[in-house]
Amino acid sequence: MRVIFNEELGQVADDMDRMASSVRDAIHSAGHALLDPDVDVAQEVIDGDARIDKLESSIIEQCVRLLAKQNPVATDLRVVVSTLSLSATFERMGDLARHIAEISRRAYPQSALPEQVLPLYRQMQDFLDTMADRLVAMLADRDAKIAEQIIVSDDELDRLHEQSFNYALSDQWEGSKQELIDMVLVARFMERLGDHGVSAARRVVYIVSGFDPTKDPKALDLDLD
């Protein structure tokens, strides 16, 4: 029975890795479609969200089957339950990437964002691209150190998100009302992508150690030098 359990758990892990890779690709592509208007890339992100949803459904079915038939305990139970949470988190990240792509598609051939804010949003996208790559590596190796880096670095994205509001509230705003709406929405979607990345990272730390981390670097006992 143990051999069967390990094989089935391995299949779930493989699907989880595929889901993370699909979400990473969606984040990269949504950012590209936003910052360098490309309606074809935007449409690929929108269409690809169905694959992410399908993987989530498969992972849920497999986890429920493991819980019902294999009766896992201790560490194994922690892994299965945490995987359910991870799949929901990544599914939501796929939705957020799709939302960004939809805004880009609607604005095409124009940019959804005015030129004055593009440097800020490129910084936010660079952060998300790095985070998405880290998430894939973290899951592939169950690497708690990478997870901890994701958790601690989130303050940077929060700072950039706050700057987007400074633009929105500025008396020097030169964009249209639609651009203002899109700018605020995209910033919110990006910030939520970061939050969900942190949630996934915390879950991996919990899987590996049983410790439920916070964003406090001292609590994580990090050595990032």
C-alpha positions as CSV (number, residue, x, y, z in Angstrom):
1,M,0.0,0.0,0.0
2,R,2.9,2.3,0.8
3,V,4.3,1.9,-2.7
4,I,1.0,2.8,-4.3
5,F,0.6,5.8,-2.0
6,N,4.0,7.1,-3.0
7,E,3.3,6.6,-6.7
8,E,0.0,8.4,-6.5
9,L,1.6,11.2,-4.4
10,G,4.3,11.5,-7.0
11,Q,1.7,12.0,-9.7
12,V,0.1,14.8,-7.7
13,A,3.5,16.4,-7.3
14,D,4.1,16.2,-11.1
15,D,0.8,17.8,-11.8
16,M,1.6,20.5,-9.2
17,D,4.9,21.2,-11.0
18,R,3.1,21.5,-14.3
19,M,0.6,23.8,-12.8
20,A,3.3,26.1,-11.4
21,S,5.1,26.1,-14.7
22,S,1.9,27.1,-16.5
23,V,1.2,29.9,-14.1
24,R,4.8,31.1,-14.5
25,D,4.4,31.2,-18.2
26,A,1.0,33.1,-17.8
27,I,2.6,35.7,-15.6
28,H,5.5,36.3,-18.0
29,S,3.3,36.5,-21.0
30,A,0.6,38.7,-19.4
31,G,3.4,41.1,-18.5
32,H,4.7,41.1,-22.0
33,A,1.2,41.7,-23.5
34,L,0.7,44.6,-21.0
35,L,4.0,46.4,-21.4
36,D,4.7,45.7,-25.1
37,P,1.1,45.5,-26.5
38,D,0.6,42.1,-28.2
39,V,-2.9,40.9,-28.6
40,D,-1.8,37.4,-29.7
41,V,0.1,36.9,-26.5
42,A,-2.7,38.3,-24.5
43,Q,-5.1,35.8,-26.1
44,E,-2.7,32.9,-25.4
45,V,-2.8,33.8,-21.7
46,I,-6.6,34.0,-21.7
47,D,-7.0,30.7,-23.6
48,G,-4.3,29.0,-21.4
49,D,-6.2,29.7,-18.2
50,A,-8.5,26.7,-19.0
51,R,-5.4,24.4,-18.8
52,I,-4.6,25.7,-15.4
53,D,-8.2,25.2,-14.2
54,K,-8.1,21.6,-15.5
55,L,-4.9,20.9,-13.6
56,E,-6.4,22.2,-10.4
57,S,-9.4,19.9,-10.9
58,S,-7.1,16.9,-11.5
59,I,-5.0,17.7,-8.4
60,I,-8.1,18.1,-6.2
61,E,-9.5,14.7,-7.4
62,Q,-6.2,13.0,-6.8
63,C,-5.8,14.5,-3.3
64,V,-9.4,13.6,-2.3
65,R,-8.8,10.1,-3.5
66,L,-5.6,9.8,-1.5
67,L,-7.4,11.1,1.6
68,A,-10.3,8.7,1.2
69,K,-8.4,5.5,0.2
70,Q,-4.9,5.8,1.7
71,N,-5.7,7.5,5.0
72,P,-2.4,9.4,5.3
73,V,-1.1,10.5,8.6
74,A,1.5,12.9,10.0
75,T,3.8,14.3,7.3
76,D,1.9,12.6,4.4
77,L,-1.3,14.3,5.6
78,R,0.4,17.6,5.8
79,V,1.6,17.2,2.2
80,V,-1.8,16.2,0.8
81,V,-3.7,18.9,2.5
82,S,-1.1,21.6,1.7
83,T,-1.2,20.5,-2.0
84,L,-4.9,21.2,-2.1
85,S,-4.2,24.7,-0.8
86,L,-1.4,25.2,-3.3
87,S,-3.5,24.2,-6.2
88,A,-6.2,26.8,-5.2
89,T,-3.5,29.4,-4.8
90,F,-2.0,28.8,-8.3
91,E,-5.4,28.7,-9.9
92,R,-6.1,32.1,-8.5
93,M,-2.8,33.3,-9.8
94,G,-3.7,32.1,-13.3
95,D,-6.9,34.1,-13.0
96,L,-5.1,37.2,-12.1
97,A,-2.7,36.8,-15.1
98,R,-5.7,36.3,-17.3
99,H,-7.3,39.5,-15.9
100,I,-4.2,41.5,-16.9
101,A,-4.2,39.9,-20.3
102,E,-7.8,40.8,-20.8
103,I,-7.1,44.5,-20.0
104,S,-4.2,44.4,-22.5
105,R,-6.5,42.8,-25.2
106,R,-9.2,45.4,-24.7
107,A,-6.8,48.3,-25.0
108,Y,-5.0,47.0,-28.0
109,P,-3.5,48.4,-30.3
110,Q,-2.9,51.1,-27.7
111,S,-1.2,50.4,-24.4
112,A,-3.5,50.0,-21.4
113,L,-1.1,52.2,-19.4
114,P,0.1,55.8,-20.1
115,E,3.7,56.2,-20.9
116,Q,4.5,58.0,-17.7
117,V,3.8,55.0,-15.5
118,L,5.5,52.3,-17.7
119,P,8.8,52.4,-15.9
120,L,7.1,51.7,-12.6
121,Y,5.0,48.8,-14.0
122,R,8.1,47.3,-15.6
123,Q,9.7,47.2,-12.2
124,M,6.6,45.4,-10.8
125,Q,6.6,43.0,-13.7
126,D,10.3,42.3,-13.3
127,F,9.6,41.5,-9.6
128,L,6.8,39.1,-10.6
129,D,8.9,37.4,-13.3
130,T,11.6,36.7,-10.7
131,M,9.0,35.5,-8.2
132,A,7.3,33.2,-10.8
133,D,10.6,31.6,-11.6
134,R,11.4,31.1,-8.0
135,L,8.0,29.5,-7.4
136,V,8.7,26.8,-10.0
137,A,12.2,26.1,-8.6
138,M,10.8,26.1,-5.0
139,L,8.1,23.5,-5.9
140,A,10.4,21.3,-8.0
141,D,12.9,20.9,-5.1
142,R,10.6,21.6,-2.1
143,D,13.2,24.3,-1.4
144,A,12.4,26.1,1.9
145,K,15.2,28.7,1.4
146,I,13.7,29.8,-1.9
147,A,10.3,30.0,-0.3
148,E,11.7,32.2,2.5
149,Q,13.3,34.5,-0.1
150,I,9.8,34.9,-1.8
151,I,8.2,35.7,1.6
152,V,10.7,38.3,2.7
153,S,11.0,40.0,-0.7
154,D,7.2,40.8,-0.9
155,D,7.7,44.1,0.8
156,E,9.4,45.4,-2.4
157,L,6.3,44.8,-4.4
158,D,4.1,46.4,-1.8
159,R,6.3,49.5,-2.0
160,L,6.0,49.6,-5.8
161,H,2.2,49.1,-5.5
162,E,2.0,52.1,-3.2
163,Q,3.8,54.2,-5.8
164,S,1.1,53.4,-8.3
165,F,-1.4,55.1,-6.1
166,N,0.8,58.1,-5.9
167,Y,0.5,58.4,-9.7
168,A,-3.3,57.9,-9.5
169,L,-3.7,60.7,-6.9
170,S,-1.3,63.1,-8.4
171,D,-2.5,66.5,-9.7
172,Q,-0.1,66.0,-12.6
173,W,-2.0,62.9,-13.9
174,E,-2.2,63.2,-17.7
175,G,-3.9,60.0,-18.6
176,S,-7.6,59.3,-19.4
177,K,-10.1,58.0,-17.0
178,Q,-10.0,54.6,-18.6
179,E,-6.2,54.5,-18.3
180,L,-6.6,55.5,-14.6
181,I,-9.0,52.6,-14.0
182,D,-6.7,50.2,-15.8
183,M,-3.7,51.4,-14.0
184,V,-5.2,50.9,-10.6
185,L,-6.7,47.5,-11.5
186,V,-3.5,46.2,-13.0
187,A,-1.5,47.3,-10.0
188,R,-4.0,45.6,-7.7
189,F,-3.8,42.4,-9.8
190,M,0.0,42.5,-9.7
191,E,0.0,43.1,-5.9
192,R,-2.3,40.1,-5.4
193,L,-0.1,37.9,-7.5
194,G,2.7,38.7,-5.1
195,D,0.5,38.0,-2.1
196,H,-0.5,34.6,-3.6
197,G,3.1,33.9,-4.3
198,V,3.9,34.5,-0.6
199,S,1.0,32.2,0.4
200,A,2.4,29.4,-1.8
201,A,5.9,29.9,-0.3
202,R,4.5,29.8,3.2
203,R,2.8,26.5,2.4
204,V,6.0,25.0,1.1
205,V,7.8,26.0,4.2
206,Y,5.1,24.3,6.2
207,I,5.3,21.1,4.1
208,V,9.0,20.9,4.6
209,S,9.3,21.9,8.3
210,G,5.9,21.9,9.8
211,F,6.5,25.6,10.7
212,D,4.0,28.2,9.7
213,P,6.1,31.2,8.8
214,T,5.4,34.9,8.9
215,K,6.9,37.7,6.9
216,D,9.2,38.5,9.8
217,P,12.8,37.7,8.7
218,K,13.8,37.1,12.3
219,A,11.1,34.5,12.7
220,L,12.3,32.8,9.5
221,D,15.9,32.8,10.7
222,L,17.2,33.6,7.2
223,D,20.8,33.9,6.1
224,L,20.5,35.6,2.7
225,D,24.1,36.9,2.5
